[in-house]
């Protein structure tokens, strides 16, 4: 694991099914994102490694702003830097 990573999270991105391939390609361009599954109904499961909670929140907002994205729901959140 990259020692600069402090946050590991997973989320479900709900996209319009007709935009699924385009959105998946856009998501793969984000740093720290890995698509682990997707469904023809428009659901995309994403794992994100970020430096901190702010970067996580900013990335989620950017994903939500993509054309064809209907919603972004955080499923799992783990902070490696928690004391």
C-alpha positions as CSV (number, residue, x, y, z in Angstrom):
1,X,0.0,0.0,0.0
2,X,1.2,3.5,-0.8
3,X,2.2,5.1,2.5
4,X,0.7,8.4,1.3
5,X,-2.8,6.8,1.3
6,X,-4.8,7.5,4.4
7,X,-8.3,6.7,3.3
8,X,-9.7,3.5,1.7
9,X,-13.3,3.6,0.7
10,X,-15.8,1.9,-1.6
11,X,-18.9,3.4,-3.2
12,X,-21.7,2.6,-5.6
13,X,-22.0,4.9,-8.6
14,X,-25.4,4.8,-10.1
15,X,-25.3,5.8,-13.8
16,X,-27.7,6.0,-16.7
17,X,-27.3,2.6,-18.3
18,X,-26.8,4.1,-21.7
19,X,-23.8,6.1,-20.4
20,X,-22.3,3.1,-18.5
21,X,-19.2,2.6,-20.7
22,X,-18.4,6.3,-21.0
23,X,-18.7,6.8,-17.2
24,X,-16.6,3.8,-16.5
25,X,-13.9,5.1,-18.7
26,X,-14.0,8.5,-17.0
27,X,-13.9,6.9,-13.6
28,X,-10.8,4.9,-14.5
29,X,-9.0,8.2,-15.3
30,X,-9.4,9.4,-11.6
31,X,-6.3,8.8,-9.5
32,X,-6.7,6.1,-6.9
33,X,-9.9,4.6,-8.4
34,X,-10.4,1.0,-9.3
35,X,-13.7,-0.3,-10.7
36,X,-14.3,-3.7,-9.1
37,X,-17.7,-4.5,-10.7
38,X,-20.4,-3.1,-12.9
39,X,-23.9,-4.0,-14.0
40,X,-25.9,-3.3,-17.1
41,X,-28.5,-1.6,-14.9
42,X,-25.9,1.2,-14.4
43,X,-24.4,0.3,-11.1
44,X,-20.6,0.6,-10.8
45,X,-18.7,-0.5,-7.7
46,X,-15.6,1.6,-7.1
47,X,-12.7,1.4,-4.6
48,X,-10.9,4.7,-3.9
49,X,-7.7,5.3,-2.2
50,X,-7.2,8.9,-1.1
51,X,-4.8,10.9,1.0
52,X,-7.5,12.2,3.4
53,X,-11.2,12.6,3.9
54,X,-11.2,16.0,2.0
55,X,-9.8,14.3,-1.1
56,X,-12.4,11.5,-0.8
57,X,-15.3,14.1,-0.5
58,X,-13.9,16.1,-3.4
59,X,-13.6,13.0,-5.6
60,X,-17.1,11.9,-4.7
61,X,-18.4,15.3,-5.7
62,X,-16.5,15.3,-9.0
63,X,-17.9,11.8,-9.8
64,X,-21.4,13.0,-9.0
65,X,-20.9,15.9,-11.4
66,X,-20.2,13.6,-14.3
67,X,-22.8,13.7,-17.0
68,X,-25.0,10.6,-16.7
69,X,-24.3,9.9,-13.1
70,X,-27.4,9.7,-11.0
71,X,-25.8,9.3,-7.6
72,X,-22.8,8.3,-5.6
73,X,-23.2,6.4,-2.3
74,X,-20.4,5.7,0.1
75,X,-20.6,2.1,1.3
76,X,-17.3,1.6,3.2
77,X,-14.8,4.1,4.7
78,X,-11.6,3.3,6.5
79,X,-9.1,5.9,7.7
80,X,-5.5,4.6,8.2
81,X,-4.4,7.7,10.0
82,X,-7.1,7.5,12.7
83,X,-5.5,7.9,16.2
